[in-house]
Amino acid sequence: MEATSGVPVTLLAQFQTNGVAATPELPITLTVIPSAGGDAVLTTTDLLNPATGVYAYLWTPPAVDARTDFIVTFDPSGDDISAIDVVTVFPSATGAWCSPSQVENWTGVTVSAETTLLASAIIETVSGADIDAPADAISVKDRKHLAKATAWQAVWVAGKPGLITQRESAPSVTSDTQN
């Protein structure tokens, strides 16, 4: 799973026994720890339980300077089971739907912050989505789609030097006609 600093994401675990939803022993402790080591950035038992065997938590990833992996563990007390996942958190790009490091991760192309901002402005104009809208005004799914659209737009923009400063024109066309 991927996330962006400061943008809420739902952490989810589903417990099953023989393919059937199961209720593990409560409480379930959710812990989020940087994979590189260090102290937990979150430890809680305050989880939502929207369905049998399903546990969720709305987490806002902390600020990071570079792509950072976090190990997410849902650990029921008294059980020998747990649910473990890795969440990759990217730095937020102020004013852009994604960061240059996300562009590189998704496309394999390195772009500048300026290119990402320009691509983001194009996506915002075309989509009508407001980047300054409150976090809960745009779904996590839509934010992800806007981020990926921005990444691909950034690759296109990077391949168009002079996009803003030079005018593109079609070659002139002439025709010979006889009356």
C-alpha positions as CSV (number, residue, x, y, z in Angstrom):
1,M,0.0,0.0,0.0
2,E,1.2,3.5,-0.7
3,A,0.4,6.7,1.1
4,T,1.4,10.4,1.2
5,S,2.5,12.3,4.3
6,G,-0.4,14.1,5.9
7,V,-3.1,12.4,3.7
8,P,-5.3,9.9,5.7
9,V,-5.3,6.3,4.7
10,T,-7.3,3.4,6.0
11,L,-5.3,0.5,7.5
12,L,-7.2,-2.7,7.2
13,A,-6.9,-6.2,8.5
14,Q,-9.2,-9.2,7.9
15,F,-8.9,-12.3,10.1
16,Q,-10.2,-15.6,8.8
17,T,-10.2,-19.3,9.8
18,N,-10.4,-21.8,7.0
19,G,-11.6,-19.0,4.7
20,V,-14.4,-17.8,7.0
21,A,-14.4,-14.5,8.8
22,A,-13.2,-15.0,12.4
23,T,-13.2,-12.8,15.5
24,P,-9.7,-12.9,17.1
25,E,-9.2,-12.5,20.8
26,L,-9.6,-8.8,21.8
27,P,-8.1,-6.3,22.2
28,I,-6.3,-6.0,18.9
29,T,-3.2,-3.8,19.1
30,L,-2.3,-1.8,16.0
31,T,1.4,-0.8,15.7
32,V,3.1,1.2,13.0
33,I,6.9,1.2,13.0
34,P,9.4,2.5,10.5
35,S,11.0,-0.5,8.7
36,A,14.4,1.1,9.2
37,G,13.9,0.9,12.9
38,G,13.1,3.3,15.6
39,D,10.1,4.0,17.8
40,A,6.6,3.2,16.9
41,V,4.8,6.1,15.3
42,L,1.4,4.7,16.3
43,T,0.2,2.2,18.9
44,T,-3.5,1.9,19.6
45,T,-6.4,-0.5,20.3
46,D,-9.0,2.0,19.2
47,L,-10.0,0.2,16.0
48,L,-13.2,0.2,14.0
49,N,-14.9,-3.2,13.5
50,P,-17.1,-2.7,10.4
51,A,-17.7,-6.5,9.9
52,T,-16.9,-9.8,11.5
53,G,-13.1,-10.3,11.5
54,V,-12.5,-6.9,9.8
55,Y,-10.6,-4.2,11.7
56,A,-9.7,-0.8,10.4
57,Y,-8.0,2.4,11.5
58,L,-7.9,5.8,9.7
59,W,-4.2,6.8,9.9
60,T,-2.5,10.0,8.9
61,P,1.1,9.2,7.9
62,P,3.7,11.4,9.5
63,A,5.9,13.9,7.5
64,V,8.9,12.1,5.8
65,D,11.8,13.6,3.8
66,A,12.1,10.6,1.5
67,R,10.2,7.4,0.6
68,T,9.8,5.6,3.9
69,D,8.4,2.1,4.5
70,F,6.4,1.4,7.7
71,I,5.5,-2.0,9.1
72,V,1.9,-2.2,10.1
73,T,0.9,-4.9,12.6
74,F,-2.6,-5.8,13.8
75,D,-1.9,-8.1,16.8
76,P,-4.8,-9.8,18.7
77,S,-4.0,-10.5,22.3
78,G,-3.6,-14.1,23.3
79,D,-3.6,-15.4,19.7
80,D,-0.6,-16.7,17.8
81,I,-1.8,-14.8,14.7
82,S,-1.3,-11.3,13.4
83,A,-1.8,-9.3,10.2
84,I,1.3,-7.6,8.9
85,D,1.5,-5.2,5.9
86,V,4.0,-2.6,4.6
87,V,2.9,0.9,3.9
88,T,5.2,3.0,1.7
89,V,4.9,6.7,2.7
90,F,6.0,9.4,0.2
91,P,6.8,13.0,1.1
92,S,3.9,15.4,0.5
93,A,4.5,17.8,-2.4
94,T,3.1,21.1,-1.4
95,G,0.7,22.2,-4.1
96,A,0.9,18.9,-6.1
97,W,-1.1,15.7,-6.2
98,C,2.1,13.7,-5.9
99,S,5.8,14.1,-5.2
100,P,8.7,13.7,-7.7
101,S,9.7,10.6,-5.8
102,Q,6.2,9.1,-6.5
103,V,6.5,10.0,-10.2
104,E,9.8,8.1,-10.3
105,N,8.4,5.1,-8.4
106,W,5.4,4.8,-10.7
107,T,6.9,5.6,-14.0
108,G,10.7,5.1,-13.7
109,V,11.3,8.7,-14.9
110,T,13.0,11.3,-12.7
111,V,11.3,14.7,-12.8
112,S,11.8,18.0,-10.9
113,A,9.5,19.5,-8.3
114,E,8.6,22.3,-10.8
115,T,7.6,19.7,-13.5
116,T,5.4,17.9,-10.9
117,L,3.8,21.2,-9.9
118,L,3.0,22.1,-13.5
119,A,1.6,18.6,-14.2
120,S,-0.5,18.8,-11.1
121,A,-1.9,22.2,-12.2
122,I,-2.9,20.7,-15.5
123,I,-4.6,17.7,-13.8
124,E,-6.4,20.1,-11.4
125,T,-7.6,22.2,-14.3
126,V,-8.8,19.2,-16.4
127,S,-10.4,17.3,-13.5
128,G,-11.9,20.2,-11.6
129,A,-10.6,18.6,-8.3
130,D,-9.3,21.2,-5.8
131,I,-5.9,20.3,-4.3
132,D,-6.7,22.6,-1.4
133,A,-9.9,20.8,-0.5
134,P,-10.1,19.3,3.0
135,A,-8.7,15.7,3.2
136,D,-12.2,14.3,3.7
137,A,-13.7,16.1,0.6
138,I,-11.9,13.9,-1.9
139,S,-11.8,10.1,-1.3
140,V,-8.6,8.2,-0.8
141,K,-9.2,6.4,-4.1
142,D,-9.8,9.6,-6.0
143,R,-6.6,11.2,-4.5
144,K,-4.6,8.1,-5.6
145,H,-6.0,8.4,-9.2
146,L,-5.2,12.1,-9.2
147,A,-1.7,11.4,-8.0
148,K,-1.1,8.8,-10.7
149,A,-2.6,11.0,-13.4
150,T,-0.2,13.8,-12.2
151,A,2.7,11.4,-12.4
152,W,2.0,10.4,-16.0
153,Q,1.3,14.1,-16.9
154,A,4.7,15.0,-15.3
155,V,6.5,12.5,-17.6
156,W,4.7,14.0,-20.6
157,V,5.5,17.6,-19.5
158,A,9.2,16.6,-19.0
159,G,9.3,15.5,-22.6
160,K,8.0,18.9,-23.8
161,P,10.8,21.4,-23.1
162,G,9.5,24.9,-23.6
163,L,5.9,23.8,-23.2
164,I,5.0,27.1,-21.5
165,T,7.5,29.5,-23.2
166,Q,7.3,28.3,-26.8
167,R,4.4,28.1,-29.1
168,E,3.8,24.9,-31.0
169,S,2.3,25.3,-34.5
170,A,1.3,23.0,-37.2
171,P,3.3,23.1,-40.4
172,S,1.7,25.4,-43.0
173,V,-0.4,23.6,-45.5
174,T,-0.8,24.8,-49.1
175,S,-2.9,23.3,-51.8
176,D,-2.8,23.8,-55.5
177,T,-6.2,24.1,-56.9
178,Q,-7.4,24.8,-60.4
179,N,-10.6,26.6,-61.2
